[in-house]
Every structure is written in C-alpha cells, then in structure tokens.
Amino acid sequence: MNNLIGHLTVVEFLKTIVGFFSTSLIQAMGAQGGVFLDPADLYVKKKIALGNTRVKLLDVNSIQLDGVCSFDSRGKLDQNRAAVFSRIAIRYGEGAADASPGSINYNKALPAPLSNADIEIVQKGRVVLRKSVSSFATFGTATEVGADYLNLESLRYLIDDEDVEINLLFPDGVAMQAEGAATTPYIYVTIAALVTRKK
C-alpha cells in the first residue's frame, strides 16, 4: 500500500466512505488538491494488565507519547486525520513491572495465552477489525523488516475526530503470567496506514 498503485487505490476507496468523515475533511476532499496522503505508523505499546479478560490498549484515557503511542489525545485521530490500512503487526516483549513501554525490546514469540486472545479495533460502535492474535506472525520468526505484519483481506479505515478503542479479548479463565522482576508482559500493536493530511 506504500506505492503509487496503493495510493491510487486508497484515493478511490476514500471516495466511497467520504460521508463518514468530519465536515472539515469532507470539504477538503472536495477541493482540488485539498488533501494529501502520508504513510504513518499508528501504534500503541502497553503493559498487559493481568487477570482481565478484556484489556484496553487504547481508549479515551490514552495520550500521545513519543515512542509509546502515536494516536492523538483521547485515543483518536484528530480532525482531518483519517486512516486507511491493510497491514497490522502485534509484537511482544517482557521487562520490569515499572519499565516504560517505550524501553522494552519487543522481540519475543507470542506466548500461548496471548496467541489465544482476540484483538479488536472499534470506532463509534463499528468493529473495524477483530482477529485472533494467532493470525499474526511472531517477531522472533520474522526474517526481514516488516515480515511480521499481517496482510488483511480488505482495506480498513478509521475516521477522523472520533475515539478509537483497541482491546485484547482473552478466553475465560486465560491470563498472562504473573508479574516478575523481569517477566512482566508488554505488547506493541502497530498499524501501517495512509493518513489524510489537509493542505
């Protein structure tokens, strides 16, 4: 999706969903040369809460923080920043319980409890994506940069100026291991997207 053909495909796709965007973005898209597409990594890194069947990775309490979360404040994309994507990766690491998620090396194979969970991306009640985590390649087996991304069967989108939720849904009775000195679990979810930018 990061080549000329990909850009043209996304432009055509955006035309089919333009009515869902903010008024500001709709007007910009109607103007000649009013909107650009920028490649962007939309990501969040977080310690995985223990003992919960639903773990919120991104929600209205999330803040943009360099190297930790690239979504805008309140876990959304600001006005005029809509995203289209078809590639997503899940990476796993371990570290001290008080470590910054931005300091963890996310290079470990996905443990069984995490592999058996689902990842869910929701926006304004719309399920953007729900997949088993086991669908994702593990970073430890990737042979080249970006090889751990899952290529989705179709384009997905996030509209501008609306909250985004990213959740992990664990099976009943399944949990990550207990926190230890250097074994606290952390997750890194990253979406390779093309994001609109108003001229």
PyRosetta script that sets phi, psi and omega in degrees:
from pyrosetta import init, pose_from_sequence

init()
pose = pose_from_sequence("MNNLIGHLTVVEFLKTIVGFFSTSLIQAMGAQGGVFLDPADLYVKKKIALGNTRVKLLDVNSIQLDGVCSFDSRGKLDQNRAAVFSRIAIRYGEGAADASPGSINYNKALPAPLSNADIEIVQKGRVVLRKSVSSFATFGTATEVGADYLNLESLRYLIDDEDVEINLLFPDGVAMQAEGAATTPYIYVTIAALVTRKK")
pose.set_psi(1, -6.0)
pose.set_omega(1, -178.2)
pose.set_phi(2, -100.1)
pose.set_psi(2, 39.8)
pose.set_omega(2, 174.8)
pose.set_phi(3, -134.7)
pose.set_psi(3, -179.9)
pose.set_omega(3, -175.1)
pose.set_phi(4, -59.8)
pose.set_psi(4, -45.3)
pose.set_omega(4, 180.0)
pose.set_phi(5, -61.5)
pose.set_psi(5, -41.5)
pose.set_omega(5, 178.2)
pose.set_phi(6, -60.1)
pose.set_psi(6, -43.5)
pose.set_omega(6, 179.2)
pose.set_phi(7, -61.5)
pose.set_psi(7, -44.6)
pose.set_omega(7, -179.2)
pose.set_phi(8, -64.3)
pose.set_psi(8, -39.1)
pose.set_omega(8, 177.2)
pose.set_phi(9, -62.2)
pose.set_psi(9, -43.1)
pose.set_omega(9, -179.6)
pose.set_phi(10, -67.1)
pose.set_psi(10, -39.6)
pose.set_omega(10, 177.6)
pose.set_phi(11, -58.4)
pose.set_psi(11, -45.9)
pose.set_omega(11, 178.7)
pose.set_phi(12, -64.7)
pose.set_psi(12, -39.2)
pose.set_omega(12, 178.7)
pose.set_phi(13, -64.2)
pose.set_psi(13, -42.5)
pose.set_omega(13, 179.6)
pose.set_phi(14, -58.8)
pose.set_psi(14, -35.0)
pose.set_omega(14, 179.7)
pose.set_phi(15, -63.5)
pose.set_psi(15, -28.9)
pose.set_omega(15, -178.3)
pose.set_phi(16, -80.4)
pose.set_psi(16, -17.2)
pose.set_omega(16, -176.9)
pose.set_phi(17, -120.2)
pose.set_psi(17, 10.6)
pose.set_omega(17, -173.0)
pose.set_phi(18, -57.3)
pose.set_psi(18, -30.1)
pose.set_omega(18, -177.4)
pose.set_phi(19, -65.7)
pose.set_psi(19, -14.9)
pose.set_omega(19, -179.5)
pose.set_phi(20, -85.2)
pose.set_psi(20, -13.5)
pose.set_omega(20, -173.4)
pose.set_phi(21, -80.7)
pose.set_psi(21, 173.1)
pose.set_omega(21, 175.7)
pose.set_phi(22, -65.5)
pose.set_psi(22, 157.5)
pose.set_omega(22, 179.0)
pose.set_phi(23, -57.3)
pose.set_psi(23, -39.2)
pose.set_omega(23, -179.6)
pose.set_phi(24, -61.5)
pose.set_psi(24, -44.6)
pose.set_omega(24, -178.8)
pose.set_phi(25, -72.0)
pose.set_psi(25, -37.0)
pose.set_omega(25, 177.2)
pose.set_phi(26, -59.6)
pose.set_psi(26, -44.3)
pose.set_omega(26, 179.5)
pose.set_phi(27, -65.2)
pose.set_psi(27, -40.7)
pose.set_omega(27, 179.9)
pose.set_phi(28, -65.2)
pose.set_psi(28, -38.6)
pose.set_omega(28, -179.6)
pose.set_phi(29, -70.0)
pose.set_psi(29, -24.6)
pose.set_omega(29, 177.8)
pose.set_phi(30, -78.9)
pose.set_psi(30, -16.5)
pose.set_omega(30, -179.8)
pose.set_phi(31, -89.0)
pose.set_psi(31, 142.8)
pose.set_omega(31, 179.3)
pose.set_phi(32, -62.3)
pose.set_psi(32, 120.5)
pose.set_omega(32, 178.9)
pose.set_phi(33, 67.9)
pose.set_psi(33, 23.1)
pose.set_omega(33, -175.8)
pose.set_phi(34, -81.2)
pose.set_psi(34, -17.0)
pose.set_omega(34, -176.4)
pose.set_phi(35, -135.3)
pose.set_psi(35, 137.6)
pose.set_omega(35, 175.0)
pose.set_phi(36, -111.5)
pose.set_psi(36, 163.2)
pose.set_omega(36, 173.1)
pose.set_phi(37, -114.3)
pose.set_psi(37, 125.4)
pose.set_omega(37, 178.4)
pose.set_phi(38, -115.0)
pose.set_psi(38, 133.2)
pose.set_omega(38, 171.3)
pose.set_phi(39, -64.6)
pose.set_psi(39, 137.7)
pose.set_omega(39, -178.7)
pose.set_phi(40, -150.0)
pose.set_psi(40, 146.3)
pose.set_omega(40, 170.7)
pose.set_phi(41, -98.2)
pose.set_psi(41, 115.8)
pose.set_omega(41, 174.8)
pose.set_phi(42, -98.9)
pose.set_psi(42, 114.2)
pose.set_omega(42, -172.1)
pose.set_phi(43, -141.7)
pose.set_psi(43, 160.7)
pose.set_omega(43, 171.5)
pose.set_phi(44, -144.7)
pose.set_psi(44, 136.6)
pose.set_omega(44, 175.7)
pose.set_phi(45, -118.7)
pose.set_psi(45, 135.7)
pose.set_omega(45, -174.4)
pose.set_phi(46, -157.8)
pose.set_psi(46, 147.7)
pose.set_omega(46, 169.7)
pose.set_phi(47, -68.8)
pose.set_psi(47, 137.4)
pose.set_omega(47, -179.1)
pose.set_phi(48, -86.0)
pose.set_psi(48, 121.0)
pose.set_omega(48, 178.3)
pose.set_phi(49, -63.2)
pose.set_psi(49, 145.8)
pose.set_omega(49, -175.6)
pose.set_phi(50, -100.3)
pose.set_psi(50, 145.6)
pose.set_omega(50, 174.6)
pose.set_phi(51, 79.8)
pose.set_psi(51, 5.7)
pose.set_omega(51, 179.3)
pose.set_phi(52, -108.1)
pose.set_psi(52, 139.9)
pose.set_omega(52, 176.6)
pose.set_phi(53, -81.3)
pose.set_psi(53, -23.6)
pose.set_omega(53, 175.8)
pose.set_phi(54, -121.2)
pose.set_psi(54, 119.1)
pose.set_omega(54, -179.6)
pose.set_phi(55, -114.1)
pose.set_psi(55, 120.6)
pose.set_omega(55, 179.7)
pose.set_phi(56, -84.3)
pose.set_psi(56, 115.4)
pose.set_omega(56, 177.9)
pose.set_phi(57, -91.4)
pose.set_psi(57, -33.3)
pose.set_omega(57, 180.0)
pose.set_phi(58, -142.9)
pose.set_psi(58, 128.6)
pose.set_omega(58, 177.8)
pose.set_phi(59, -157.4)
pose.set_psi(59, -167.7)
pose.set_omega(59, -175.2)
pose.set_phi(60, -65.6)
pose.set_psi(60, -13.2)
pose.set_omega(60, 178.5)
pose.set_phi(61, -92.0)
pose.set_psi(61, -4.5)
pose.set_omega(61, -178.8)
pose.set_phi(62, -74.4)
pose.set_psi(62, 146.5)
pose.set_omega(62, 177.1)
pose.set_phi(63, -125.6)
pose.set_psi(63, 152.2)
pose.set_omega(63, 176.6)
pose.set_phi(64, -72.3)
pose.set_psi(64, 129.7)
pose.set_omega(64, -177.8)
pose.set_phi(65, -146.6)
pose.set_psi(65, 122.6)
pose.set_omega(65, -176.6)
pose.set_phi(66, -51.4)
pose.set_psi(66, 128.6)
pose.set_omega(66, 176.8)
pose.set_phi(67, 77.4)
pose.set_psi(67, -2.1)
pose.set_omega(67, -178.2)
pose.set_phi(68, -124.1)
pose.set_psi(68, -44.0)
pose.set_omega(68, -179.7)
pose.set_phi(69, -148.2)
pose.set_psi(69, 122.9)
pose.set_omega(69, -178.1)
pose.set_phi(70, -101.6)
pose.set_psi(70, -1.3)
pose.set_omega(70, 172.8)
pose.set_phi(71, -71.7)
pose.set_psi(71, 156.7)
pose.set_omega(71, -180.0)
pose.set_phi(72, -74.5)
pose.set_psi(72, 173.7)
pose.set_omega(72, -177.8)
pose.set_phi(73, -54.4)
pose.set_psi(73, 148.1)
pose.set_omega(73, -177.8)
pose.set_phi(74, 67.3)
pose.set_psi(74, 22.5)
pose.set_omega(74, 175.0)
pose.set_phi(75, 61.6)
pose.set_psi(75, 45.4)
pose.set_omega(75, 179.0)
pose.set_phi(76, -142.5)
pose.set_psi(76, 179.0)
pose.set_omega(76, 170.2)
pose.set_phi(77, -102.5)
pose.set_psi(77, 131.4)
pose.set_omega(77, -177.3)
pose.set_phi(78, -62.2)
pose.set_psi(78, 168.8)
pose.set_omega(78, 178.0)
pose.set_phi(79, -54.1)
pose.set_psi(79, 137.3)
pose.set_omega(79, -179.2)
pose.set_phi(80, 78.3)
pose.set_psi(80, -0.7)
pose.set_omega(80, 177.8)
pose.set_phi(81, -110.4)
pose.set_psi(81, 87.7)
pose.set_omega(81, 172.4)
pose.set_phi(82, -99.9)
pose.set_psi(82, 156.8)
pose.set_omega(82, -176.4)
pose.set_phi(83, -131.6)
pose.set_psi(83, 143.0)
pose.set_omega(83, 172.7)
pose.set_phi(84, -123.3)
pose.set_psi(84, 135.8)
pose.set_omega(84, -177.5)
pose.set_phi(85, -149.9)
pose.set_psi(85, 159.3)
pose.set_omega(85, 173.5)
pose.set_phi(86, -143.1)
pose.set_psi(86, 10.7)
pose.set_omega(86, -179.7)
pose.set_phi(87, -135.6)
pose.set_psi(87, 134.4)
pose.set_omega(87, -179.9)
pose.set_phi(88, -147.1)
pose.set_psi(88, 145.3)
pose.set_omega(88, 179.4)
pose.set_phi(89, -129.3)
pose.set_psi(89, 148.7)
pose.set_omega(89, 172.9)
pose.set_phi(90, -122.6)
pose.set_psi(90, 125.7)
pose.set_omega(90, -179.5)
pose.set_phi(91, -123.4)
pose.set_psi(91, 151.0)
pose.set_omega(91, -173.6)
pose.set_phi(92, -129.0)
pose.set_psi(92, 143.0)
pose.set_omega(92, 176.5)
pose.set_phi(93, -149.6)
pose.set_psi(93, 171.7)
pose.set_omega(93, 178.6)
pose.set_phi(94, -134.2)
pose.set_psi(94, 151.5)
pose.set_omega(94, 179.5)
pose.set_phi(95, -168.9)
pose.set_psi(95, -172.8)
pose.set_omega(95, 178.6)
pose.set_phi(96, -66.2)
pose.set_psi(96, 152.3)
pose.set_omega(96, -177.2)
pose.set_phi(97, -61.7)
pose.set_psi(97, -29.2)
pose.set_omega(97, -177.7)
pose.set_phi(98, -99.9)
pose.set_psi(98, 12.3)
pose.set_omega(98, -179.3)
pose.set_phi(99, -73.1)
pose.set_psi(99, 152.1)
pose.set_omega(99, 172.0)
pose.set_phi(100, -74.5)
pose.set_psi(100, 136.2)
pose.set_omega(100, 176.6)
pose.set_phi(101, -57.6)
pose.set_psi(101, -21.0)
pose.set_omega(101, 178.6)
pose.set_phi(102, -80.0)
pose.set_psi(102, -4.5)
pose.set_omega(102, -178.9)
pose.set_phi(103, -106.3)
pose.set_psi(103, -1.6)
pose.set_omega(103, -174.8)
pose.set_phi(104, -84.6)
pose.set_psi(104, 144.2)
pose.set_omega(104, 173.2)
pose.set_phi(105, -92.2)
pose.set_psi(105, 108.7)
pose.set_omega(105, -175.5)
pose.set_phi(106, -89.2)
pose.set_psi(106, 73.9)
pose.set_omega(106, -174.4)
pose.set_phi(107, -130.7)
pose.set_psi(107, 17.1)
pose.set_omega(107, -177.5)
pose.set_phi(108, -100.0)
pose.set_psi(108, 152.9)
pose.set_omega(108, 175.2)
pose.set_phi(109, -64.4)
pose.set_psi(109, 148.9)
pose.set_omega(109, -179.8)
pose.set_phi(110, -67.7)
pose.set_psi(110, 125.7)
pose.set_omega(110, 178.3)
pose.set_phi(111, -71.6)
pose.set_psi(111, 161.4)
pose.set_omega(111, -174.9)
pose.set_phi(112, -55.5)
pose.set_psi(112, -46.3)
pose.set_omega(112, -179.4)
pose.set_phi(113, -59.1)
pose.set_psi(113, -40.4)
pose.set_omega(113, -180.0)
pose.set_phi(114, -70.1)
pose.set_psi(114, -40.0)
pose.set_omega(114, 179.3)
pose.set_phi(115, -61.7)
pose.set_psi(115, -29.2)
pose.set_omega(115, -178.5)
pose.set_phi(116, -88.8)
pose.set_psi(116, -0.2)
pose.set_omega(116, 177.5)
pose.set_phi(117, -87.6)
pose.set_psi(117, 167.5)
pose.set_omega(117, 171.8)
pose.set_phi(118, -107.7)
pose.set_psi(118, 149.1)
pose.set_omega(118, 169.4)
pose.set_phi(119, -107.4)
pose.set_psi(119, 139.0)
pose.set_omega(119, -176.3)
pose.set_phi(120, -133.3)
pose.set_psi(120, 130.2)
pose.set_omega(120, 173.3)
pose.set_phi(121, -116.0)
pose.set_psi(121, 124.7)
pose.set_omega(121, -175.3)
pose.set_phi(122, -129.8)
pose.set_psi(122, 140.4)
pose.set_omega(122, 175.3)
pose.set_phi(123, -141.8)
pose.set_psi(123, 121.3)
pose.set_omega(123, 177.0)
pose.set_phi(124, 54.1)
pose.set_psi(124, 42.0)
pose.set_omega(124, 179.1)
pose.set_phi(125, 80.5)
pose.set_psi(125, -6.1)
pose.set_omega(125, -179.2)
pose.set_phi(126, -94.8)
pose.set_psi(126, 126.2)
pose.set_omega(126, 177.0)
pose.set_phi(127, -79.6)
pose.set_psi(127, 106.5)
pose.set_omega(127, -179.6)
pose.set_phi(128, -74.2)
pose.set_psi(128, -38.8)
pose.set_omega(128, -178.1)
pose.set_phi(129, -157.2)
pose.set_psi(129, 137.7)
pose.set_omega(129, 167.7)
pose.set_phi(130, -143.8)
pose.set_psi(130, 115.6)
pose.set_omega(130, -177.0)
pose.set_phi(131, -139.0)
pose.set_psi(131, 152.1)
pose.set_omega(131, 171.1)
pose.set_phi(132, -69.4)
pose.set_psi(132, 136.7)
pose.set_omega(132, 178.4)
pose.set_phi(133, -61.5)
pose.set_psi(133, -26.0)
pose.set_omega(133, 178.8)
pose.set_phi(134, -64.7)
pose.set_psi(134, -13.9)
pose.set_omega(134, 177.1)
pose.set_phi(135, -70.8)
pose.set_psi(135, -16.0)
pose.set_omega(135, -172.6)
pose.set_phi(136, -94.7)
pose.set_psi(136, 138.4)
pose.set_omega(136, 173.7)
pose.set_phi(137, -65.9)
pose.set_psi(137, 149.4)
pose.set_omega(137, 177.6)
pose.set_phi(138, -89.1)
pose.set_psi(138, 146.3)
pose.set_omega(138, -177.9)
pose.set_phi(139, -61.1)
pose.set_psi(139, -34.1)
pose.set_omega(139, -177.7)
pose.set_phi(140, -64.9)
pose.set_psi(140, -20.5)
pose.set_omega(140, -179.1)
pose.set_phi(141, -104.2)
pose.set_psi(141, -2.8)
pose.set_omega(141, -179.3)
pose.set_phi(142, -69.2)
pose.set_psi(142, 139.1)
pose.set_omega(142, -177.0)
pose.set_phi(143, -104.2)
pose.set_psi(143, -10.1)
pose.set_omega(143, 177.9)
pose.set_phi(144, -149.9)
pose.set_psi(144, 162.6)
pose.set_omega(144, -178.7)
pose.set_phi(145, -58.8)
pose.set_psi(145, 128.3)
pose.set_omega(145, 178.6)
pose.set_phi(146, 86.3)
pose.set_psi(146, -2.0)
pose.set_omega(146, -176.9)
pose.set_phi(147, -70.3)
pose.set_psi(147, -14.7)
pose.set_omega(147, -178.8)
pose.set_phi(148, -88.6)
pose.set_psi(148, 1.2)
pose.set_omega(148, 177.2)
pose.set_phi(149, -74.1)
pose.set_psi(149, 139.8)
pose.set_omega(149, 172.2)
pose.set_phi(150, -90.8)
pose.set_psi(150, 125.9)
pose.set_omega(150, 175.4)
pose.set_phi(151, -87.0)
pose.set_psi(151, 117.3)
pose.set_omega(151, -178.7)
pose.set_phi(152, -76.1)
pose.set_psi(152, 160.7)
pose.set_omega(152, -176.4)
pose.set_phi(153, -75.8)
pose.set_psi(153, -17.1)
pose.set_omega(153, -177.5)
pose.set_phi(154, -151.4)
pose.set_psi(154, 165.6)
pose.set_omega(154, 177.2)
pose.set_phi(155, -72.1)
pose.set_psi(155, 142.2)
pose.set_omega(155, 175.6)
pose.set_phi(156, -121.4)
pose.set_psi(156, 158.6)
pose.set_omega(156, -178.0)
pose.set_phi(157, -141.2)
pose.set_psi(157, 152.6)
pose.set_omega(157, 171.7)
pose.set_phi(158, -122.0)
pose.set_psi(158, 127.0)
pose.set_omega(158, -179.4)
pose.set_phi(159, -82.7)
pose.set_psi(159, 161.4)
pose.set_omega(159, -178.1)
pose.set_phi(160, -80.4)
pose.set_psi(160, 154.2)
pose.set_omega(160, 171.3)
pose.set_phi(161, 61.9)
pose.set_psi(161, 30.1)
pose.set_omega(161, 176.1)
pose.set_phi(162, -136.0)
pose.set_psi(162, 139.6)
pose.set_omega(162, -178.6)
pose.set_phi(163, -59.5)
pose.set_psi(163, 145.1)
pose.set_omega(163, 177.2)
pose.set_phi(164, -119.5)
pose.set_psi(164, 137.9)
pose.set_omega(164, 173.5)
pose.set_phi(165, -116.4)
pose.set_psi(165, 136.0)
pose.set_omega(165, 169.7)
pose.set_phi(166, -123.4)
pose.set_psi(166, 122.4)
pose.set_omega(166, -176.2)
pose.set_phi(167, -126.7)
pose.set_psi(167, 150.2)
pose.set_omega(167, 167.1)
pose.set_phi(168, -104.6)
pose.set_psi(168, 130.4)
pose.set_omega(168, -178.6)
pose.set_phi(169, -116.1)
pose.set_psi(169, 108.2)
pose.set_omega(169, -177.8)
pose.set_phi(170, -91.3)
pose.set_psi(170, 148.3)
pose.set_omega(170, 174.2)
pose.set_phi(171, -61.1)
pose.set_psi(171, 153.1)
pose.set_omega(171, 178.5)
pose.set_phi(172, -56.4)
pose.set_psi(172, 130.3)
pose.set_omega(172, 177.6)
pose.set_phi(173, 81.7)
pose.set_psi(173, 0.8)
pose.set_omega(173, 179.5)
pose.set_phi(174, -105.3)
pose.set_psi(174, 132.7)
pose.set_omega(174, -179.0)
pose.set_phi(175, -145.1)
pose.set_psi(175, 160.3)
pose.set_omega(175, 174.5)
pose.set_phi(176, -72.7)
pose.set_psi(176, 165.3)
pose.set_omega(176, -179.0)
pose.set_phi(177, -65.3)
pose.set_psi(177, 158.6)
pose.set_omega(177, 179.3)
pose.set_phi(178, -65.7)
pose.set_psi(178, 153.8)
pose.set_omega(178, 178.8)
pose.set_phi(179, -64.6)
pose.set_psi(179, 138.8)
pose.set_omega(179, 175.7)
pose.set_phi(180, -133.4)
pose.set_psi(180, -177.9)
pose.set_omega(180, -176.7)
pose.set_phi(181, -57.1)
pose.set_psi(181, -39.1)
pose.set_omega(181, -178.6)
pose.set_phi(182, -138.9)
pose.set_psi(182, 23.1)
pose.set_omega(182, -175.5)
pose.set_phi(183, -124.4)
pose.set_psi(183, 20.0)
pose.set_omega(183, 176.1)
pose.set_phi(184, -70.4)
pose.set_psi(184, 131.9)
pose.set_omega(184, -175.6)
pose.set_phi(185, -79.9)
pose.set_psi(185, 140.0)
pose.set_omega(185, 176.5)
pose.set_phi(186, -131.3)
pose.set_psi(186, 150.8)
pose.set_omega(186, -179.8)
pose.set_phi(187, -129.4)
pose.set_psi(187, 150.0)
pose.set_omega(187, -179.6)
pose.set_phi(188, -133.1)
pose.set_psi(188, 110.5)
pose.set_omega(188, 178.0)
pose.set_phi(189, -107.0)
pose.set_psi(189, 125.0)
pose.set_omega(189, -178.2)
pose.set_phi(190, -133.5)
pose.set_psi(190, 134.4)
pose.set_omega(190, -178.3)
pose.set_phi(191, -114.5)
pose.set_psi(191, 124.9)
pose.set_omega(191, 175.4)
pose.set_phi(192, -87.9)
pose.set_psi(192, 110.5)
pose.set_omega(192, -170.9)
pose.set_phi(193, -127.6)
pose.set_psi(193, 163.2)
pose.set_omega(193, 164.2)
pose.set_phi(194, -109.2)
pose.set_psi(194, 123.2)
pose.set_omega(194, -172.4)
pose.set_phi(195, -113.3)
pose.set_psi(195, 134.4)
pose.set_omega(195, 179.3)
pose.set_phi(196, -71.1)
pose.set_psi(196, 144.9)
pose.set_omega(196, 175.7)
pose.set_phi(197, -136.7)
pose.set_psi(197, 122.8)
pose.set_omega(197, -179.4)
pose.set_phi(198, -72.2)
pose.set_psi(198, 136.5)
pose.set_omega(198, -178.3)
pose.set_phi(199, -67.1)
pose.dump_pdb("model.pdb")
